[in-house]
Amino acid sequence: MANQFERAYEKLTQFLSPVSAARLDMMRPSRRMPWGGPMNGQDGRQAIVKELLAAVPFAQLVETGTFRGSTTEFLSIASARPVVTVEAVPRNYEYARRRLKRFEDVRVVEGDSRRCLTELALSATELPVLFYLDAHWAEDLPLEGELEIIENSWPKAVVLVDDFEVPDDPGYGFDNYGLGKSLDHGLLDRSAVAAWDRFAPVLPSAEETGALRGCVVIASPEMSAQVQGASLLRRIGTQPLV
């Protein structure tokens, strides 16, 4: 019955403007915690981010793929640092903008993640930045473009990619949109950060909570040693795992 209601709700609200639909969404508590909560409801993932935040004095956090802002809210509270988040879908942007307006250090941007990163790069500094990349959802897969901009502009970058393959733990799910559009290490091998060190969760998927989505953490050469010291991550190298 709940699923039938959700389908009917989506059909009705698709004819509304993004602003009107987002206002209705805000009235529905079930919309607040999609995918089980922040970071897919995964306690292990949240612990990884908290450990990185404790170990590295990040000047800023940047998220691509805001969706409804549950992860953004977590990042802001956990870090107590400025957060920029970008969302391409107008309805989700309107929802997140309203949800996050009480957080003074959070800036919600509407549009393409690559354009947002390009604009942020104009004021990039030598200070460390944590990137949480989660803008992959439809036919257009911006990840390679995002990584190229980051590699060109932020010498001290730590990047966490959501929905990414953990090669030796198939219990972690990852996105695969077809030939050349799989979030796996082949994509990283042909990307601008191919030589950066890569890290996977220490926690096995069987012990994780939530949606059991995989991830990879990628560290620029200047940040690799600090990330390697994290107890919740294990280095998996820069070469594809077979």
Secondary structure, DSSP 8 states (H G I E B T S, - for coil): -HHHHHHHHHHHHTTS-HHHHHHHHHT-GGGSSGGGSGGGG-HHHHHHHHHHHHHS--SEEEEE--TTSHHHHHHHHHH-S-EEEEESSHHHHHHHHHHTTT-TTEEEEES-HHHHHHHHHTT--SS-EEEEE----SS---HHHHHHHHHHH-SSEEEEEET---TT-TTSB--B-STT-B-SHHHHHTSTTTTSEEEEESS-GGG--TT-B-EEEEE-TTTHHHHHT-TTEEEEESS---
